[in-house]
């Protein structure tokens, strides 16, 4: 166990754990910030303050040829912000689980219940991101098409793209990894009981 503990405490391993910890939070916060800023920019002539182009329209809406409404009242912007919060909750849950894993690694615990729970949480978080991405697609396309039509109709779009498939596969892989780690912990506990 000392060899494992020493390899976990190497500077390169600790840098990697700190890097993953920081990068996961930075990426999540920047992604969420851009998502929120899009609802301030949609319907503004020339983008928001002239620095954000009109291409901030969500990709799901662009893929079906929706154009942003010429203007958008503040309550509808808040609806858009609410839609952004649906997948963001799942994303932040997964990042929180990555945080648990990295903190356990930095404490020298590579195989243990905290790490198993963390990987299981990341798996469920990614599966939740898959489902919430589908809900987000339907909500965004319904809202923007309804507003663009002058509130006279709209359409709901649901599609599977590379993002959704990747998130689904990674989520299932993390659940499998958590199962393998849990089994390893069980076998280690049995081995320690015989010693």
C-alpha positions in Angstrom: 0.0 0.0 0.0 2.9 2.3 0.6 4.0 2.1 -3.1 0.5 3.1 -4.1 0.4 5.9 -1.6 3.8 7.2 -2.8 2.7 7.1 -6.4 -0.4 9.1 -5.6 1.6 11.7 -3.8 4.0 12.4 -6.7 4.0 16.0 -7.9 2.9 15.1 -11.4 -0.2 13.2 -10.0 -1.1 16.0 -7.7 -0.7 18.6 -10.5 -3.0 16.5 -12.7 -5.6 16.2 -9.9 -5.5 20.0 -9.2 -5.6 20.7 -13.0 -8.7 18.5 -13.4 -10.3 20.1 -10.4 -9.7 23.6 -11.6 -10.5 22.9 -15.3 -13.8 21.2 -14.5 -15.0 24.2 -12.5 -13.7 26.8 -14.9 -15.3 25.1 -17.9 -18.6 24.7 -16.1 -18.7 28.3 -15.0 -17.6 29.7 -18.4 -20.2 27.5 -20.2 -23.0 28.6 -17.9 -21.9 32.3 -18.2 -22.0 32.1 -22.0 -25.4 30.4 -21.8 -26.9 33.1 -19.7 -25.3 35.9 -21.8 -27.0 34.5 -24.9 -30.5 35.4 -23.5 -29.4 39.0 -22.9 -28.1 39.1 -26.5 -31.0 37.4 -28.4 -33.3 40.0 -29.9 -30.8 42.8 -29.5 -29.8 44.6 -32.7 -26.2 43.7 -33.5 -25.9 41.5 -30.5 -25.5 42.5 -26.9 -23.7 45.8 -26.7 -22.2 45.2 -30.2 -19.6 42.7 -28.9 -21.7 39.5 -29.0 -22.9 38.5 -32.5 -26.4 37.2 -33.2 -24.9 33.7 -33.6 -25.5 33.2 -29.9 -28.8 31.6 -30.8 -28.7 28.0 -29.5 -27.3 25.5 -32.0 -30.5 23.4 -31.8 -32.5 26.4 -33.1 -30.0 27.2 -35.8 -30.0 23.6 -37.1 -33.7 23.8 -37.9 -33.4 27.2 -39.5 -34.9 29.3 -36.7 -34.0 32.9 -36.7 -34.0 34.9 -33.4 -37.0 37.1 -32.8 -36.4 40.8 -33.6 -37.1 41.7 -30.0 -37.7 39.8 -26.8 -39.5 41.0 -23.7 -37.8 40.5 -20.3 -40.1 37.7 -19.1 -39.2 35.6 -22.1 -35.5 36.2 -21.5 -36.1 34.8 -17.9 -37.8 31.7 -19.4 -34.7 31.2 -21.6 -32.5 31.5 -18.5 -34.6 28.9 -16.8 -34.2 26.6 -19.8 -30.4 27.0 -19.5 -30.6 26.0 -15.8 -32.0 22.6 -16.7 -28.9 21.1 -18.2 -26.7 23.3 -16.0 -27.9 21.6 -12.9 -26.9 18.2 -14.2 -23.5 19.6 -15.3 -22.8 21.2 -11.9 -23.7 17.9 -10.2 -21.2 16.0 -12.4 -18.5 18.7 -11.7 -19.2 18.4 -7.9 -18.6 14.7 -8.2 -15.4 15.3 -10.1 -14.4 17.7 -7.3 -15.0 14.9 -4.7 -12.9 12.5 -6.7 -10.0 15.0 -7.1 -10.1 15.9 -3.4 -9.9 12.2 -2.5 -7.0 11.7 -4.9 -5.2 14.7 -3.3 -5.8 13.2 0.1 -4.1 10.0 -1.1 -7.2 7.9 -1.4 -7.4 6.4 -4.9 -9.5 3.3 -4.1 -12.2 3.9 -1.5 -15.9 4.6 -1.0 -15.5 8.3 -1.7 -14.0 7.7 -5.1 -16.5 5.0 -5.9 -19.4 7.4 -5.0 -17.7 10.1 -7.0 -17.4 8.1 -10.2 -21.0 6.8 -9.7 -22.1 10.4 -9.4 -20.2 11.5 -12.5 -21.9 8.6 -14.4 -25.4 9.6 -13.2 -24.6 13.3 -13.8 -23.7 12.6 -17.4 -26.8 10.5 -17.9 -28.8 13.4 -16.5 -27.0 15.8 -18.9 -28.1 13.5 -21.7 -31.8 13.7 -20.6 -31.7 17.4 -19.8 -30.1 18.2 -23.1 -33.2 16.7 -24.8 -35.5 18.7 -22.6 -33.5 21.8 -23.3 -33.7 21.2 -27.1 -37.5 20.9 -27.0 -37.9 24.0 -24.7 -35.5 26.3 -26.7 -36.9 25.4 -30.1 -40.5 25.7 -28.8 -39.8 29.1 -27.2 -37.9 30.7 -30.1 -40.1 29.4 -32.8 -43.2 30.6 -30.9 -41.7 34.1 -30.4 -40.4 34.3 -34.0 -43.9 33.5 -35.3 -45.4 36.3 -33.4 -46.8 33.9 -30.8 -49.0 32.3 -33.4 -47.5 28.8 -33.4 -44.2 27.0 -33.1 -42.4 23.8 -33.3 -40.7 21.4 -31.0 -37.5 19.8 -32.2 -35.8 16.8 -30.7 -32.6 15.3 -32.1 -29.6 13.3 -31.1 -26.3 14.8 -32.0 -22.7 13.9 -31.2 -22.9 15.7 -27.9 -25.8 13.7 -26.6 -24.3 10.4 -27.8 -20.9 11.2 -26.2 -22.5 12.2 -22.9 -24.5 9.0 -22.9 -21.5 6.8 -23.6 -19.3 8.6 -21.0 -22.0 8.3 -18.4 -22.3 4.6 -18.9 -18.5 4.2 -18.8 -18.3 6.1 -15.5 -21.0 3.8 -14.0 -19.1 0.8 -15.2 -15.9 2.2 -13.8 -17.6 2.9 -10.4 -18.8 -0.7 -10.4 -15.3 -2.1 -11.0 -13.8 0.2 -8.3 -16.5 -0.9 -5.8 -15.7 -4.6 -6.6 -12.0 -3.8 -6.2 -12.7 -2.2 -2.8 -14.7 -5.2 -1.7 -12.0 -7.7 -2.7 -9.3 -5.6 -1.0 -11.4 -5.5 2.2 -11.8 -9.3 2.0 -8.0 -9.7 1.5 -7.3 -7.4 4.5 -9.7 -9.4 6.7 -7.6 -12.6 6.1 -4.3 -11.0 7.0 
